[in-house]
Amino acid sequence: MTDPAEAVGETLAANLRAARQERGWRLEDLASRSGVSRGMLQQIETGRTNPSIATLARICATLGIPIGRLVEPPEELGRVARAAQSPIRRAGQAGQARLLINDGQAPFVELWDFLVAPGDEIRSAGHPQGTRELLHLREGVLTVTVGGAAFDLGPGDALRMRGDRPHAYRNPGDTPALLTMTVVYSGNQDPRFSPQPE
């Protein structure tokens, strides 16, 4: 089991170094601005010492960031969703939809990968009010209907659309249509699609 103090020290070291480098500052620059010695800063950035709260407060005031940002663990900064763990759902007669990633935090956003088989159509009654969808067609052709409007897409085309209206994706071509879609909810997430497990 990882020592919690060691883990915090490693996180602090990496985050301090990143915050300093974002500003293009050398250790000497941060030292002269904060009043914390270069040697102390170097020890913090290499994980050889844990600074006092007062020292952290001076460093953070100089960087213009809250102390919490320096101890923010990696899982707060990002998370990989492994392809093998993404569930594949049937879509239409012979297509498939795969929820690539969804973090379950407001504002709710989902990233999907779709395959719409030739001649097939995928229909949706619409998501919660205010939902928007952004589609990028990578291969094939696709006709998207939203309410009473129809949009014809070719390879490389993108579409911004209302996702809170009844809509459908139809492949009128003779090859699969491959598309990536981002669904953005303005309020509540669609209950049909829960976040992926950690």
Phi and psi in degrees as GROMACS dihedral restraints (atoms count N, CA, C in turn):
[ dihedral_restraints ]
;  ai    aj    ak    al  type     phi  dphi    fc
    3     4     5     6     1   -71.6    20    10
    4     5     6     7     1   136.1    20    10
    6     7     8     9     1   -68.2    20    10
    7     8     9    10     1   121.9    20    10
    9    10    11    12     1   -57.8    20    10
   10    11    12    13     1   -39.0    20    10
   12    13    14    15     1   -65.0    20    10
   13    14    15    16     1   -39.3    20    10
   15    16    17    18     1   -66.4    20    10
   16    17    18    19     1   -40.2    20    10
   18    19    20    21     1   -64.2    20    10
   19    20    21    22     1   -41.6    20    10
   21    22    23    24     1   -65.4    20    10
   22    23    24    25     1   -40.3    20    10
   24    25    26    27     1   -61.8    20    10
   25    26    27    28     1   -42.5    20    10
   27    28    29    30     1   -65.5    20    10
   28    29    30    31     1   -41.1    20    10
   30    31    32    33     1   -64.8    20    10
   31    32    33    34     1   -45.3    20    10
   33    34    35    36     1   -59.4    20    10
   34    35    36    37     1   -45.0    20    10
   36    37    38    39     1   -59.3    20    10
   37    38    39    40     1   -49.7    20    10
   39    40    41    42     1   -65.4    20    10
   40    41    42    43     1   -42.5    20    10
   42    43    44    45     1   -70.6    20    10
   43    44    45    46     1   -37.1    20    10
   45    46    47    48     1   -65.3    20    10
   46    47    48    49     1   -45.9    20    10
   48    49    50    51     1   -59.2    20    10
   49    50    51    52     1   -44.0    20    10
   51    52    53    54     1   -64.5    20    10
   52    53    54    55     1   -43.0    20    10
   54    55    56    57     1   -64.7    20    10
   55    56    57    58     1   -39.0    20    10
   57    58    59    60     1   -67.1    20    10
   58    59    60    61     1   -45.8    20    10
   60    61    62    63     1   -68.9    20    10
   61    62    63    64     1   -30.0    20    10
   63    64    65    66     1   -57.7    20    10
   64    65    66    67     1   -31.6    20    10
   66    67    68    69     1   -90.4    20    10
   67    68    69    70     1    -4.3    20    10
   69    70    71    72     1    72.2    20    10
   70    71    72    73     1    24.7    20    10
   72    73    74    75     1   -93.2    20    10
   73    74    75    76     1   143.5    20    10
   75    76    77    78     1   -85.8    20    10
   76    77    78    79     1   169.0    20    10
   78    79    80    81     1   -56.4    20    10
   79    80    81    82     1   -39.9    20    10
   81    82    83    84     1   -61.8    20    10
   82    83    84    85     1   -38.0    20    10
   84    85    86    87     1   -64.0    20    10
   85    86    87    88     1   -47.1    20    10
   87    88    89    90     1   -66.2    20    10
   88    89    90    91     1   -39.0    20    10
   90    91    92    93     1   -61.4    20    10
   91    92    93    94     1   -47.8    20    10
   93    94    95    96     1   -67.8    20    10
   94    95    96    97     1   -32.0    20    10
   96    97    98    99     1   -79.6    20    10
   97    98    99   100     1   -33.9    20    10
   99   100   101   102     1   -94.9    20    10
  100   101   102   103     1   -22.4    20    10
  102   103   104   105     1    82.1    20    10
  103   104   105   106     1     5.5    20    10
  105   106   107   108     1   -94.9    20    10
  106   107   108   109     1   132.9    20    10
  108   109   110   111     1   -62.5    20    10
  109   110   111   112     1   152.5    20    10
  111   112   113   114     1   -59.7    20    10
  112   113   114   115     1   -41.0    20    10
  114   115   116   117     1   -61.0    20    10
  115   116   117   118     1   -42.2    20    10
  117   118   119   120     1   -65.3    20    10
  118   119   120   121     1   -44.0    20    10
  120   121   122   123     1   -60.4    20    10
  121   122   123   124     1   -42.3    20    10
  123   124   125   126     1   -64.1    20    10
  124   125   126   127     1   -40.1    20    10
  126   127   128   129     1   -65.2    20    10
  127   128   129   130     1   -38.4    20    10
  129   130   131   132     1   -65.8    20    10
  130   131   132   133     1   -45.6    20    10
  132   133   134   135     1   -69.3    20    10
  133   134   135   136     1   -19.1    20    10
  135   136   137   138     1  -101.8    20    10
  136   137   138   139     1     3.3    20    10
  138   139   140   141     1    74.3    20    10
  139   140   141   142     1    18.5    20    10
  141   142   143   144     1   -88.8    20    10
  142   143   144   145     1   -11.1    20    10
  144   145   146   147     1  -149.2    20    10
  145   146   147   148     1   154.2    20    10
  147   148   149   150     1  -107.8    20    10
  148   149   150   151     1   118.7    20    10
  150   151   152   153     1   -74.9    20    10
  151   152   153   154     1   162.4    20    10
  153   154   155   156     1   -72.9    20    10
  154   155   156   157     1   164.0    20    10
  156   157   158   159     1   -61.8    20    10
  157   158   159   160     1   -38.1    20    10
  159   160   161   162     1   -62.2    20    10
  160   161   162   163     1   -41.4    20    10
  162   163   164   165     1   -65.6    20    10
  163   164   165   166     1   -44.0    20    10
  165   166   167   168     1   -61.2    20    10
  166   167   168   169     1   -40.3    20    10
  168   169   170   171     1   -62.5    20    10
  169   170   171   172     1   -40.9    20    10
  171   172   173   174     1   -65.1    20    10
  172   173   174   175     1   -43.5    20    10
  174   175   176   177     1   -62.7    20    10
  175   176   177   178     1   -46.8    20    10
  177   178   179   180     1   -66.3    20    10
  178   179   180   181     1   -38.4    20    10
  180   181   182   183     1   -61.3    20    10
  181   182   183   184     1   -39.6    20    10
  183   184   185   186     1   -67.4    20    10
  184   185   186   187     1   -40.8    20    10
  186   187   188   189     1   -77.9    20    10
  187   188   189   190     1   -17.5    20    10
  189   190   191   192     1    74.2    20    10
  190   191   192   193     1    35.1    20    10
  192   193   194   195     1  -132.0    20    10
  193   194   195   196     1   154.9    20    10
  195   196   197   198     1   -72.8    20    10
  196   197   198   199     1   152.8    20    10
  198   199   200   201     1   -57.0    20    10
  199   200   201   202     1   -37.4    20    10
  201   202   203   204     1   -55.2    20    10
  202   203   204   205     1   -31.2    20    10
  204   205   206   207     1   -65.4    20    10
  205   206   207   208     1   -32.1    20    10
  207   208   209   210     1   -75.3    20    10
  208   209   210   211     1   -21.6    20    10
  210   211   212   213     1  -110.5    20    10
  211   212   213   214     1    14.7    20    10
  213   214   215   216     1   -67.1    20    10
  214   215   216   217     1   118.2    20    10
  216   217   218   219     1   -70.5    20    10
  217   218   219   220     1   157.1    20    10
  219   220   221   222     1   -53.3    20    10
  220   221   222   223     1   -36.2    20    10
  222   223   224   225     1   -67.6    20    10
  223   224   225   226     1   -17.3    20    10
  225   226   227   228     1   -79.9    20    10
  226   227   228   229     1   -22.5    20    10
  228   229   230   231     1   -89.4    20    10
  229   230   231   232     1   -26.3    20    10
  231   232   233   234     1  -179.1    20    10
  232   233   234   235     1   164.8    20    10
  234   235   236   237     1  -152.2    20    10
  235   236   237   238     1   133.7    20    10
  237   238   239   240     1   -88.1    20    10
  238   239   240   241     1   131.8    20    10
  240   241   242   243     1  -102.9    20    10
  241   242   243   244     1   111.7    20    10
  243   244   245   246     1   -71.0    20    10
  244   245   246   247     1   136.6    20    10
  246   247   248   249     1   -56.0    20    10
  247   248   249   250     1   -39.8    20    10
  249   250   251   252     1   -67.0    20    10
  250   251   252   253     1   -17.8    20    10
  252   253   254   255     1   -99.8    20    10
  253   254   255   256     1    -1.5    20    10
  255   256   257   258     1   -81.2    20    10
  256   257   258   259     1   117.7    20    10
  258   259   260   261     1   -68.2    20    10
  259   260   261   262     1   140.0    20    10
  261   262   263   264     1  -103.9    20    10
  262   263   264   265     1   127.7    20    10
  264   265   266   267     1  -110.6    20    10
  265   266   267   268     1   147.8    20    10
  267   268   269   270     1   -70.1    20    10
  268   269   270   271     1   139.6    20    10
  270   271   272   273     1  -135.1    20    10
  271   272   273   274     1   123.3    20    10
  273   274   275   276     1    68.4    20    10
  274   275   276   277     1  -151.2    20    10
  276   277   278   279     1   -81.1    20    10
  277   278   279   280     1   -41.0    20    10
  279   280   281   282     1  -135.9    20    10
  280   281   282   283     1     8.0    20    10
  282   283   284   285     1   -92.1    20    10
  283   284   285   286     1  -176.5    20    10
  285   286   287   288     1  -149.0    20    10
  286   287   288   289     1   153.5    20    10
  288   289   290   291     1  -129.6    20    10
  289   290   291   292     1   135.1    20    10
  291   292   293   294     1  -128.2    20    10
  292   293   294   295     1   120.1    20    10
  294   295   296   297     1   -75.9    20    10
  295   296   297   298     1   109.1    20    10
  297   298   299   300     1   -74.1    20    10
  298   299   300   301     1   -45.3    20    10
  300   301   302   303     1  -160.8    20    10
  301   302   303   304     1   150.5    20    10
  303   304   305   306     1  -163.1    20    10
  304   305   306   307     1   118.6    20    10
  306   307   308   309     1   -96.4    20    10
  307   308   309   310     1    -5.2    20    10
  309   310   311   312     1    71.7    20    10
  310   311   312   313     1    18.0    20    10
  312   313   314   315     1  -115.8    20    10
  313   314   315   316     1   143.4    20    10
  315   316   317   318     1   -72.8    20    10
  316   317   318   319     1   142.9    20    10
  318   319   320   321     1   -73.3    20    10
  319   320   321   322     1   135.6    20    10
  321   322   323   324     1   -72.5    20    10
  322   323   324   325     1   130.1    20    10
  324   325   326   327     1  -137.1    20    10
  325   326   327   328     1   137.2    20    10
  327   328   329   330     1  -125.1    20    10
  328   329   330   331     1   145.2    20    10
  330   331   332   333     1  -117.0    20    10
  331   332   333   334     1   122.3    20    10
  333   334   335   336     1  -119.1    20    10
  334   335   336   337     1   154.0    20    10
  336   337   338   339     1  -122.6    20    10
  337   338   339   340     1   126.0    20    10
  339   340   341   342     1  -120.9    20    10
  340   341   342   343     1   145.7    20    10
  342   343   344   345     1  -124.2    20    10
  343   344   345   346     1   118.3    20    10
  345   346   347   348     1  -108.8    20    10
  346   347   348   349     1   116.3    20    10
  348   349   350   351     1   -66.8    20    10
  349   350   351   352     1   154.5    20    10
  351   352   353   354     1   -53.7    20    10
  352   353   354   355     1   132.0    20    10
  354   355   356   357     1    76.8    20    10
  355   356   357   358     1    -3.0    20    10
  357   358   359   360     1   -92.0    20    10
  358   359   360   361     1   162.8    20    10
  360   361   362   363     1  -140.2    20    10
  361   362   363   364     1   136.6    20    10
  363   364   365   366     1  -113.3    20    10
  364   365   366   367     1   127.3    20    10
  366   367   368   369     1  -114.4    20    10
  367   368   369   370     1   148.5    20    10
  369   370   371   372     1  -136.7    20    10
  370   371   372   373     1   137.3    20    10
  372   373   374   375     1   -74.8    20    10
  373   374   375   376     1    -8.9    20    10
  375   376   377   378     1   109.1    20    10
  376   377   378   379     1   150.9    20    10
  378   379   380   381     1   -95.6    20    10
  379   380   381   382     1  -179.4    20    10
  381   382   383   384     1   -56.4    20    10
  382   383   384   385     1   156.7    20    10
  384   385   386   387     1   -51.2    20    10
  385   386   387   388     1   133.6    20    10
  387   388   389   390     1    90.6    20    10
  388   389   390   391     1    -3.6    20    10
  390   391   392   393     1   -69.3    20    10
  391   392   393   394     1   139.5    20    10
  393   394   395   396     1  -122.2    20    10
  394   395   396   397     1   154.5    20    10
  396   397   398   399     1  -128.8    20    10
  397   398   399   400     1   141.6    20    10
  399   400   401   402     1  -121.0    20    10
  400   401   402   403     1   121.9    20    10
  402   403   404   405     1  -116.9    20    10
  403   404   405   406     1   145.3    20    10
  405   406   407   408     1  -130.7    20    10
  406   407   408   409     1   117.0    20    10
  408   409   410   411     1   -86.7    20    10
  409   410   411   412     1   115.0    20    10
  411   412   413   414     1   -85.2    20    10
  412   413   414   415     1   -40.0    20    10
  414   415   416   417     1  -144.2    20    10
  415   416   417   418     1   151.0    20    10
  417   418   419   420     1    85.4    20    10
  418   419   420   421     1  -164.4    20    10
  420   421   422   423     1  -127.7    20    10
  421   422   423   424     1   155.2    20    10
  423   424   425   426     1  -152.4    20    10
  424   425   426   427     1   138.1    20    10
  426   427   428   429     1  -112.6    20    10
  427   428   429   430     1   122.0    20    10
  429   430   431   432     1  -110.3    20    10
  430   431   432   433     1   127.4    20    10
  432   433   434   435     1  -111.8    20    10
  433   434   435   436     1   135.1    20    10
  435   436   437   438     1  -132.8    20    10
  436   437   438   439     1   114.6    20    10
  438   439   440   441     1    58.4    20    10
  439   440   441   442     1  -123.0    20    10
  441   442   443   444     1   -99.2    20    10
  442   443   444   445     1     6.9    20    10
  444   445   446   447     1  -102.2    20    10
  445   446   447   448     1   145.7    20    10
  447   448   449   450     1  -123.4    20    10
  448   449   450   451     1   138.3    20    10
  450   451   452   453     1  -127.9    20    10
  451   452   453   454     1   123.9    20    10
  453   454   455   456     1   -97.6    20    10
  454   455   456   457     1   127.1    20    10
  456   457   458   459     1  -118.9    20    10
  457   458   459   460     1   143.7    20    10
  459   460   461   462     1  -117.2    20    10
  460   461   462   463     1   178.0    20    10
  462   463   464   465     1   -55.2    20    10
  463   464   465   466     1   129.3    20    10
  465   466   467   468     1    90.0    20    10
  466   467   468   469     1   -12.6    20    10
  468   469   470   471     1   -73.3    20    10
  469   470   471   472     1   155.2    20    10
  471   472   473   474     1  -130.5    20    10
  472   473   474   475     1   155.2    20    10
  474   475   476   477     1  -139.9    20    10
  475   476   477   478     1   133.8    20    10
  477   478   479   480     1  -106.2    20    10
  478   479   480   481     1   129.9    20    10
  480   481   482   483     1  -148.9    20    10
  481   482   483   484     1   163.4    20    10
  483   484   485   486     1   -74.3    20    10
  484   485   486   487     1   128.6    20    10
  486   487   488   489     1   -99.8    20    10
  487   488   489   490     1    -4.4    20    10
  489   490   491   492     1   -95.8    20    10
  490   491   492   493     1    12.9    20    10
  492   493   494   495     1  -113.4    20    10
  493   494   495   496     1   155.5    20    10
  495   496   497   498     1   -55.9    20    10
  496   497   498   499     1   134.6    20    10
  498   499   500   501     1  -147.4    20    10
  499   500   501   502     1   163.4    20    10
  501   502   503   504     1  -148.1    20    10
  502   503   504   505     1   149.2    20    10
  504   505   506   507     1  -118.6    20    10
  505   506   507   508     1   117.5    20    10
  507   508   509   510     1  -121.3    20    10
  508   509   510   511     1   135.6    20    10
  510   511   512   513     1  -101.3    20    10
  511   512   513   514     1   103.2    20    10
  513   514   515   516     1   -85.1    20    10
  514   515   516   517     1    -0.5    20    10
  516   517   518   519     1   -89.5    20    10
  517   518   519   520     1  -174.6    20    10
  519   520   521   522     1  -110.7    20    10
  520   521   522   523     1    11.4    20    10
  522   523   524   525     1  -129.4    20    10
  523   524   525   526     1   158.2    20    10
  525   526   527   528     1   -60.6    20    10
  526   527   528   529     1   145.2    20    10
  528   529   530   531     1   -98.7    20    10
  529   530   531   532     1   123.2    20    10
  531   532   533   534     1  -111.3    20    10
  532   533   534   535     1   123.0    20    10
  534   535   536   537     1  -139.1    20    10
  535   536   537   538     1   153.4    20    10
  537   538   539   540     1  -112.1    20    10
  538   539   540   541     1   137.3    20    10
  540   541   542   543     1  -133.3    20    10
  541   542   543   544     1   136.9    20    10
  543   544   545   546     1  -111.2    20    10
  544   545   546   547     1   127.4    20    10
  546   547   548   549     1  -108.3    20    10
  547   548   549   550     1   125.7    20    10
  549   550   551   552     1  -117.9    20    10
  550   551   552   553     1   119.2    20    10
  552   553   554   555     1   -94.9    20    10
  553   554   555   556     1   137.4    20    10
  555   556   557   558     1   -85.4    20    10
  556   557   558   559     1   -20.7    20    10
  558   559   560   561     1  -135.7    20    10
  559   560   561   562     1  -112.5    20    10
  561   562   563   564     1   -75.7    20    10
  562   563   564   565     1   146.0    20    10
  564   565   566   567     1   -73.6    20    10
  565   566   567   568     1   151.4    20    10
  567   568   569   570     1   -63.9    20    10
  568   569   570   571     1   121.1    20    10
  570   571   572   573     1   -64.3    20    10
  571   572   573   574     1   -13.6    20    10
  573   574   575   576     1   -70.4    20    10
  574   575   576   577     1   -19.9    20    10
  576   577   578   579     1  -124.7    20    10
  577   578   579   580     1    95.1    20    10
  579   580   581   582     1   -83.6    20    10
  580   581   582   583     1   158.6    20    10
  582   583   584   585     1   -60.1    20    10
  583   584   585   586     1   151.0    20    10
  585   586   587   588     1   -70.0    20    10
  586   587   588   589     1   146.3    20    10
  588   589   590   591     1   -65.9    20    10
  589   590   591   592     1   151.7    20    10
